[in-house]
Amino acid sequence: MNFLSHYYFDRLNADAHVVMGTVLPDLIKNASKEANLYPQKNEFLFTGNPDEESLLYGWKRHLAVDLLFHSSNFFLEKTTELKFLIIPVVEHTPVRPSFLAHIGLELLLDHLLIEHNLIQVHHFYDKLSAVKTDSLSDFLEHCNLSNPAQFFAFLDRFISSKYLLSYQKLENLSYALNRICMRLWPESLKEEKLNELTLQLGIFKNILERDFMDIFDEIESKLI
């Protein structure tokens, strides 16, 4: 799941450090593809510091949500449906339709949460801004993050840009998907292809909108 979908499960949590923890694995991966952290394997390192314990709790929530999501019938069925809509768009390009369907589904779930007023994006950024830098720095030091300065520079840009607000528009999802693809394949999708992708995302959105909350309800029941 993407940032806002992870946030959904802790949108009512008053602890900003838990909220940060729920998206921290993805933030770290976006800041540095080489970073591989496993704080859940050394929980004793964070014991005694409430903020770090909250960050770890959120981190473990993130892992649990992703495991439940990616092993669900919902994920398999919806990515298969979206893949067949996307195949003609990426034909004769190096982009794998299965990859695009996977990420496309996650971005559309974020989009629908915003559109149905189920999360408040500004509140999400407010929670991230409220996290104590010293506590987060100590947490990452215990995780042996090799380049914390690079991460904090990325985090500052992530928060200040409020980029996730752009997910309100379908065409911005296509743009985001294209940027993600460019990390893996040097050839980007041309404007005509992006317009076709937006069209297919719109068609699939109308399908997904009927039952998209099923996966959130399913995961929430299993998290409890």
C-alpha positions as CSV (number, residue, x, y, z in Angstrom):
1,M,0.0,0.0,0.0
2,N,1.0,3.6,-0.5
3,F,1.5,6.4,2.0
4,L,-2.1,7.5,2.5
5,S,-3.5,4.0,2.6
6,H,-1.1,3.2,5.4
7,Y,-2.1,6.4,7.1
8,Y,-5.8,5.4,7.0
9,F,-5.3,2.7,9.6
10,D,-3.8,5.2,12.1
11,R,-5.6,8.4,11.0
12,L,-7.1,8.8,14.4
13,N,-3.9,8.0,16.4
14,A,-2.8,11.1,18.3
15,D,0.8,9.8,18.5
16,A,2.7,11.4,15.6
17,H,5.6,9.0,16.0
18,V,3.3,6.0,15.4
19,V,2.0,7.7,12.2
20,M,5.6,8.4,11.1
21,G,6.4,4.7,11.8
22,T,3.6,3.5,9.5
23,V,5.1,5.3,6.5
24,L,8.8,5.3,7.5
25,P,9.8,2.1,5.5
26,D,8.6,3.7,2.3
27,L,10.1,7.1,3.1
28,I,13.5,5.4,3.6
29,K,13.2,3.4,0.4
30,N,12.3,6.6,-1.5
31,A,15.3,8.4,0.0
32,S,17.7,5.6,-0.7
33,K,17.0,2.4,-2.7
34,E,20.1,0.8,-1.1
35,A,18.8,1.2,2.5
36,N,17.6,-2.0,4.1
37,L,16.6,-1.7,7.7
38,Y,15.1,-4.3,10.1
39,P,14.4,-2.7,13.4
40,Q,11.8,-5.3,14.2
41,K,14.6,-7.8,14.6
42,N,16.3,-5.9,17.4
43,E,13.4,-4.5,19.4
44,F,15.4,-4.2,22.6
45,L,17.4,-1.3,21.1
46,F,14.3,0.9,21.2
47,T,13.0,-0.1,24.7
48,G,12.8,2.7,27.2
49,N,12.3,5.6,24.8
50,P,8.6,6.1,24.2
51,D,9.0,7.9,20.9
52,E,11.3,5.2,19.5
53,E,8.9,2.6,20.8
54,S,6.1,4.4,19.0
55,L,8.1,4.6,15.8
56,L,8.8,0.8,16.0
57,Y,5.1,0.1,16.6
58,G,4.2,2.1,13.5
59,W,6.9,0.3,11.5
60,K,5.5,-3.1,12.5
61,R,2.0,-1.9,11.6
62,H,3.4,-1.0,8.1
63,L,4.9,-4.5,7.6
64,A,1.6,-6.1,8.8
65,V,-0.6,-4.0,6.5
66,D,1.6,-4.7,3.4
67,L,1.7,-8.5,4.2
68,L,-2.1,-8.6,4.5
69,F,-2.6,-6.5,1.4
70,H,-0.3,-8.3,-0.9
71,S,-1.6,-11.7,0.1
72,S,-5.2,-10.8,-0.3
73,N,-7.6,-12.0,-3.0
74,F,-8.5,-8.4,-3.5
75,F,-4.9,-7.5,-4.5
76,L,-4.7,-10.4,-6.9
77,E,-8.1,-9.8,-8.5
78,K,-7.7,-6.0,-8.9
79,T,-4.2,-6.0,-10.2
80,T,-5.2,-8.7,-12.8
81,E,-8.1,-6.5,-13.9
82,L,-6.0,-3.4,-14.1
83,K,-3.2,-5.1,-15.9
84,F,-5.4,-6.1,-18.8
85,L,-6.5,-2.5,-19.2
86,I,-2.9,-1.3,-19.1
87,I,-1.4,-3.9,-21.5
88,P,-2.3,-1.9,-24.7
89,V,-0.9,1.3,-23.2
90,V,2.6,-0.1,-22.5
91,E,2.8,-2.3,-25.7
92,H,6.1,-1.8,-27.4
93,T,7.6,-0.2,-24.3
94,P,9.9,-1.9,-21.7
95,V,7.4,-1.2,-18.9
96,R,5.9,-4.3,-17.3
97,P,2.1,-4.1,-17.1
98,S,2.0,-6.2,-14.0
99,F,4.3,-3.7,-12.2
100,L,2.3,-0.8,-13.4
101,A,-0.9,-2.4,-12.3
102,H,0.5,-3.1,-8.8
103,I,1.6,0.5,-8.2
104,G,-1.4,1.9,-10.1
105,L,-3.8,0.1,-7.8
106,E,-2.0,1.5,-4.7
107,L,-2.2,5.0,-6.0
108,L,-5.8,4.7,-6.9
109,L,-6.6,3.6,-3.4
110,D,-5.0,6.7,-2.1
111,H,-6.9,8.8,-4.6
112,L,-10.2,7.2,-3.5
113,L,-9.5,7.8,0.1
114,I,-9.0,11.5,-0.6
115,E,-12.0,11.7,-2.9
116,H,-14.4,10.1,-0.4
117,N,-13.1,12.3,2.4
118,L,-11.9,9.3,4.4
119,I,-8.5,10.9,5.2
120,Q,-7.3,14.4,5.4
121,V,-4.0,14.9,3.7
122,H,-3.1,18.0,5.6
123,H,-3.6,16.2,8.8
124,F,-1.2,13.5,7.6
125,Y,1.5,16.1,6.9
126,D,0.8,17.8,10.3
127,K,1.5,14.5,12.1
128,L,4.8,14.0,10.2
129,S,5.9,17.6,11.0
130,A,5.1,17.0,14.7
131,V,7.7,14.2,15.0
132,K,10.7,15.0,17.2
133,T,13.8,15.1,15.0
134,D,16.0,13.9,17.8
135,S,13.8,10.9,18.4
136,L,13.7,10.0,14.8
137,S,17.4,10.5,14.4
138,D,18.1,8.2,17.4
139,F,15.7,5.6,16.0
140,L,17.5,5.6,12.6
141,E,20.9,5.5,14.3
142,H,19.8,2.4,16.2
143,C,18.7,1.0,12.8
144,N,22.3,1.7,11.4
145,L,21.0,3.9,8.6
146,S,24.2,4.7,6.7
147,N,23.3,8.3,5.4
148,P,20.8,10.0,7.8
149,A,21.5,13.4,6.3
150,Q,20.3,12.2,2.9
151,F,17.1,10.8,4.5
152,F,16.3,14.0,6.4
153,A,16.9,16.1,3.3
154,F,14.4,13.9,1.5
155,L,11.9,14.0,4.4
156,D,12.0,17.8,4.5
157,R,11.2,18.0,0.8
158,F,8.5,15.4,1.1
159,I,6.8,17.3,3.9
160,S,7.2,20.8,2.4
161,S,6.1,19.9,-1.1
162,K,2.9,18.2,0.1
163,Y,3.1,16.1,-3.1
164,L,0.4,13.7,-2.1
165,L,-2.2,16.4,-2.5
166,S,-1.7,16.0,-6.2
167,Y,-3.2,12.5,-6.0
168,Q,-6.6,14.2,-6.1
169,K,-6.4,14.3,-9.9
170,L,-6.1,11.1,-12.1
171,E,-3.7,12.7,-14.5
172,N,-1.3,13.3,-11.7
173,L,-1.4,9.6,-10.9
174,S,-0.2,8.8,-14.4
175,Y,2.6,11.3,-14.0
176,A,3.6,9.7,-10.7
177,L,3.5,6.2,-12.3
178,N,5.7,7.4,-15.1
179,R,8.3,8.8,-12.7
180,I,8.3,5.5,-10.8
181,C,8.8,3.6,-14.0
182,M,11.7,5.9,-15.0
183,R,13.6,4.6,-12.0
184,L,13.6,1.1,-13.5
185,W,13.4,1.8,-17.3
186,P,15.2,4.7,-18.9
187,E,12.5,5.2,-21.5
188,S,9.6,7.2,-20.2
189,L,6.0,7.1,-21.5
190,K,5.3,9.8,-24.0
191,E,2.4,12.3,-23.5
192,E,0.1,10.3,-25.8
193,K,0.7,7.1,-23.7
194,L,0.2,9.1,-20.5
195,N,-3.2,10.3,-21.7
196,E,-4.1,6.7,-22.6
197,L,-3.0,5.6,-19.2
198,T,-5.1,8.3,-17.5
199,L,-8.1,7.1,-19.5
200,Q,-7.6,3.5,-18.4
201,L,-7.1,4.5,-14.8
202,G,-10.4,6.4,-15.0
203,I,-12.2,3.3,-16.3
204,F,-10.7,1.1,-13.6
205,K,-11.4,3.7,-10.9
206,N,-15.2,3.4,-11.7
207,I,-14.9,-0.4,-11.1
208,L,-12.7,-0.1,-8.0
209,E,-14.9,2.5,-6.4
210,R,-17.7,0.0,-5.9
211,D,-15.8,-2.1,-3.3
212,F,-12.5,-0.5,-2.6
213,M,-13.3,-0.2,1.1
214,D,-13.5,-4.0,1.4
215,I,-9.7,-4.3,1.6
216,F,-9.4,-1.6,4.2
217,D,-12.2,-3.3,6.3
218,E,-10.5,-6.7,5.9
219,I,-7.1,-5.5,6.9
220,E,-8.4,-3.5,9.8
221,S,-10.3,-6.5,11.2
222,K,-7.1,-8.6,11.0
223,L,-4.9,-5.9,12.5
224,I,-7.0,-5.8,15.6
